[in-house]
């Protein structure tokens, strides 16, 4: 078998400032506390656990890091009922059955040899976690929205996070060829087990400041004027102070800006705000509240600041 083809990788940033600059080239605006924990995760080769509200850029960070490092992105999207067969490995039962039938047809069944062949490495179907450990070069492993998976899945991940390996009873431990940079995200719909968090560096990804969100909008909605961008960001920032079922995240800020651009809006006004609330808010009770007068109040506050 020929040796793996050598692929040049971009160097790992050697400082926090270099992380900020490198992520900026991927259009990811990163504040210093987040850049610091990313730098430490790279430097110390530790998994990184990110919690925060939906839409604040946790998943996008993993994508930006993969692009920044020129590394494969291996993703596990979590959901209720997720198990090892869907995330780590399973045996190729169909192929195993064929091997059994072929052995029986030959009338020369060596049971010990057949058992070894049935559970050889070539019979494994690799799922994302095992794929991440068997890459020739360090990938970025994203375990996205872990809080959506059942609690027993937390325990299964402990070996992966601590040892960069998965133990397969029939084969033994499969260790990482090149340790992945692992990012775990959670929207905190449930508490993730402490034992898992202890194996990771931790960071809470908060909503950005006004100025940082303006930077993000400028990158993701470049067609918007400075005036419209500031109106949108200031309006959304005020919305987040309301007692909403689901406050809009940065993703919704970007979507709303692009929606207003598609409608040729030059600035915010009561009509275009009311007509586009479904871009920002995803629950009818929240939309009803904004249509009941809160949107007008927020616009009045912007007028008082001479933003409208």
C-alpha positions in Angstrom: 0.0 0.0 0.0 1.4 3.4 -1.0 2.1 5.9 1.8 -0.5 8.7 2.4 -0.1 11.7 0.2 1.5 14.6 2.1 -0.8 17.6 2.2 0.6 21.0 3.4 -1.3 22.4 6.3 -1.5 26.0 7.3 0.5 26.6 10.5 -1.3 26.8 13.8 -1.4 30.5 15.0 1.2 31.1 17.6 -0.6 33.8 19.7 -4.0 35.0 20.6 -3.6 37.9 18.2 -2.7 35.5 15.5 -5.9 33.5 16.2 -8.0 36.7 15.9 -6.3 37.6 12.6 -6.6 34.1 11.1 -10.3 33.8 12.0 -10.8 37.3 10.5 -9.6 36.0 7.2 -12.4 33.5 7.4 -14.9 36.3 8.1 -15.4 35.2 11.7 -15.2 38.1 14.1 -13.8 36.8 17.3 -13.5 38.7 20.6 -10.3 38.3 22.7 -11.7 35.9 25.4 -13.0 33.5 22.8 -9.7 33.8 20.8 -7.8 33.0 24.0 -9.6 29.8 24.7 -9.3 28.8 21.1 -5.5 29.4 21.2 -5.2 27.3 24.4 -7.3 24.5 22.8 -4.8 24.4 19.9 -1.7 24.9 22.1 -2.7 22.3 24.8 -4.5 20.0 22.4 -7.6 20.0 24.6 -11.2 19.7 23.5 -13.2 22.9 23.7 -16.8 23.0 25.1 -18.8 26.0 24.0 -22.2 26.9 25.5 -24.4 29.8 24.6 -27.7 30.8 23.1 -28.6 29.5 19.7 -27.3 31.6 16.8 -24.3 33.2 18.5 -21.7 31.6 16.3 -20.7 28.4 18.0 -21.1 26.1 15.0 -19.7 28.8 12.7 -16.5 28.8 14.8 -15.9 25.2 14.0 -16.3 25.8 10.3 -14.0 28.8 10.4 -11.4 26.9 12.3 -11.5 24.0 9.8 -11.0 26.5 7.0 -8.3 28.4 8.9 -6.3 25.3 9.5 -7.1 23.8 6.1 -8.4 20.7 7.9 -11.3 18.4 7.3 -14.4 19.2 9.3 -16.0 16.0 10.8 -19.5 16.7 12.2 -21.7 14.9 14.6 -25.2 16.5 14.7 -26.8 15.4 18.0 -30.4 14.5 18.5 -32.5 12.5 20.9 -31.9 8.7 20.5 -28.4 9.1 19.1 -26.3 6.0 19.7 -22.9 4.5 19.0 -23.9 2.9 15.7 -24.9 6.3 14.3 -21.9 8.2 15.6 -18.9 5.8 16.1 -19.1 2.6 14.2 -21.2 -0.5 13.3 -20.4 -3.8 11.8 -21.2 -4.4 8.2 -23.8 -7.1 8.9 -24.7 -7.6 5.2 -21.1 -8.3 4.3 -20.7 -10.6 7.3 -23.7 -12.6 6.2 -22.2 -13.0 2.7 -18.9 -14.2 4.2 -20.8 -16.8 6.3 -22.8 -18.0 3.2 -19.6 -18.3 1.1 -17.9 -20.3 3.8 -20.9 -22.6 4.1 -21.0 -23.1 0.4 -17.4 -24.1 0.3 -18.1 -26.8 2.9 -14.8 -25.8 4.6 -15.7 -23.8 7.6 -12.8 -23.0 9.9 -14.9 -21.4 12.7 -11.9 -19.7 14.4 -10.7 -18.1 11.1 -14.3 -17.2 10.1 -14.8 -15.4 13.5 -11.6 -13.5 13.0 -12.6 -12.5 9.4 -16.1 -11.5 10.4 -14.7 -9.0 13.0 -11.8 -7.8 11.1 -11.2 -4.0 10.8 -12.3 -4.2 7.1 -15.8 -5.2 8.3 -16.2 -1.9 10.2 -18.4 0.8 8.9 -16.8 4.0 10.3 -19.2 6.7 11.5 -18.0 10.3 12.2 -16.3 9.8 15.6 -14.2 6.9 14.3 -13.6 8.7 11.0 -12.2 11.7 13.0 -9.7 9.4 14.8 -8.5 7.7 11.6 -7.8 10.7 9.5 -4.2 11.0 8.3 -4.2 14.6 9.4 -5.8 16.3 12.4 -9.4 17.2 11.6 -11.7 19.5 13.3 -14.3 17.4 15.1 -17.6 19.2 15.8 -20.0 17.5 18.2 -22.9 19.9 17.7 -25.7 20.5 20.1 -24.7 17.8 22.6 -27.6 18.9 24.9 -30.0 17.4 22.3 -28.6 13.9 22.8 -29.5 11.6 25.7 -27.4 11.7 28.8 -25.8 8.3 28.3 -24.1 9.6 25.2 -22.1 12.0 27.4 -20.5 9.0 29.1 -19.6 7.4 25.7 -17.7 10.5 24.7 -15.4 10.5 27.8 -13.0 8.0 26.2 -12.9 9.9 23.0 -12.2 13.2 24.7 -9.7 11.9 27.3 -7.7 9.4 25.3 -8.5 10.2 21.6 -9.6 6.6 21.2 -12.6 4.3 20.9 -12.6 0.8 22.3 -14.3 -1.7 20.1 -14.9 -4.9 22.2 -14.1 -7.3 19.2 -11.0 -5.3 18.2 -9.7 -3.4 21.1 -8.8 0.3 21.2 -8.6 2.3 18.0 -6.4 5.3 18.7 -6.2 8.5 16.8 -3.7 8.7 13.9 -3.6 12.4 14.5 -5.6 13.9 17.4 -8.5 16.0 16.2 -9.3 19.5 17.4 -12.6 18.8 19.1 -15.4 21.4 19.6 -18.5 20.5 21.5 -21.5 22.9 21.4 -24.5 23.1 23.7 -27.5 25.4 23.8 -28.0 24.4 27.4 -31.4 22.8 27.0 -30.1 20.3 29.5 -27.0 20.1 31.8 -24.1 18.2 30.3 -22.4 15.8 32.7 -19.6 17.4 34.8 -17.2 14.5 33.9 -17.4 15.5 30.3 -16.9 19.2 31.0 -13.8 18.5 33.1 -12.1 17.0 30.1 -12.6 20.2 28.1 -11.7 23.8 28.1 -14.9 25.8 28.6 -16.3 29.0 27.2 -19.7 30.7 27.3 -20.3 32.4 23.9 -22.5 35.4 24.7 -24.3 37.8 22.4 -21.8 40.2 20.9 -21.5 43.9 21.8 -23.0 46.5 19.4 -19.7 47.2 17.8 -18.8 43.6 17.3 -22.2 42.8 15.9 -21.8 45.7 13.5 -18.5 44.2 12.3 -20.3 40.8 11.7 -23.1 42.4 9.8 -20.7 44.4 7.6 -19.0 41.1 6.7 -22.2 39.0 6.2 -24.4 41.6 4.7 -22.0 43.9 2.8 -24.7 45.5 0.8 -26.3 47.2 3.8 -25.5 50.9 4.4 -23.8 51.9 7.7 -27.0 53.6 8.7 -29.3 50.5 8.1 -26.8 48.2 9.7 -26.6 50.3 12.9 -30.4 50.6 13.1 -30.8 46.8 12.7 -28.2 46.0 15.3 -29.4 48.6 17.8 -33.0 47.3 17.4 -32.0 43.7 17.8 -29.9 44.5 20.9 -32.9 46.1 22.5 -35.1 43.1 21.6 -32.7 40.9 23.5 -33.5 42.8 26.7 -37.2 41.8 26.4 -38.7 38.7 28.1 -39.0 36.7 24.8 -39.3 33.0 24.5 -36.4 33.0 22.1 -34.4 36.1 21.6 -32.9 36.6 18.1 -29.3 35.6 17.7 -26.6 36.9 15.5 -27.8 34.6 12.7 -31.2 36.3 12.8 -29.6 39.7 12.8 -27.8 38.8 9.5 -30.9 37.3 8.0 -33.0 40.3 8.9 -30.5 42.7 7.4 -30.4 40.7 4.1 -34.2 40.5 4.1 -34.5 44.3 4.4 -32.0 44.6 1.6 -34.1 42.3 -0.5 -37.1 44.6 0.1 -35.0 47.6 -0.9 -35.4 49.1 2.6 -33.1 52.1 3.2 -33.9 52.3 6.9 -36.2 50.9 9.6 -39.8 52.0 9.7 -42.9 50.6 11.4 -44.1 48.9 8.2 -41.0 47.0 7.2 -40.4 46.0 10.9 -43.9 44.6 11.3 -43.8 42.8 7.9 -40.5 41.1 8.6 -40.7 40.0 12.2 -40.9 36.4 11.1 -37.3 36.7 10.0 -36.2 37.6 13.6 -38.6 35.7 15.7 -39.7 32.1 15.5 -42.5 31.9 18.1 -46.0 33.4 17.5 -46.2 34.8 21.1 -43.0 36.7 20.6 -44.3 38.1 17.3 -47.6 39.1 18.8 -45.9 40.9 21.6 -43.7 42.9 19.2 -46.8 43.7 17.1 -48.7 44.8 20.2 -46.6 47.9 20.7 -43.1 46.8 21.7 -41.7 47.3 18.1 -43.1 50.9 18.1 -41.5 51.6 21.5 -38.1 50.3 20.3 -38.3 52.4 17.2 -39.1 55.4 19.3 -36.0 54.7 21.4 -33.9 54.6 18.2 -35.5 57.9 17.1 -34.5 59.4 20.4 -30.9 58.4 19.6 -31.4 59.8 16.1 -30.8 56.4 14.5 -34.1 56.4 12.6 
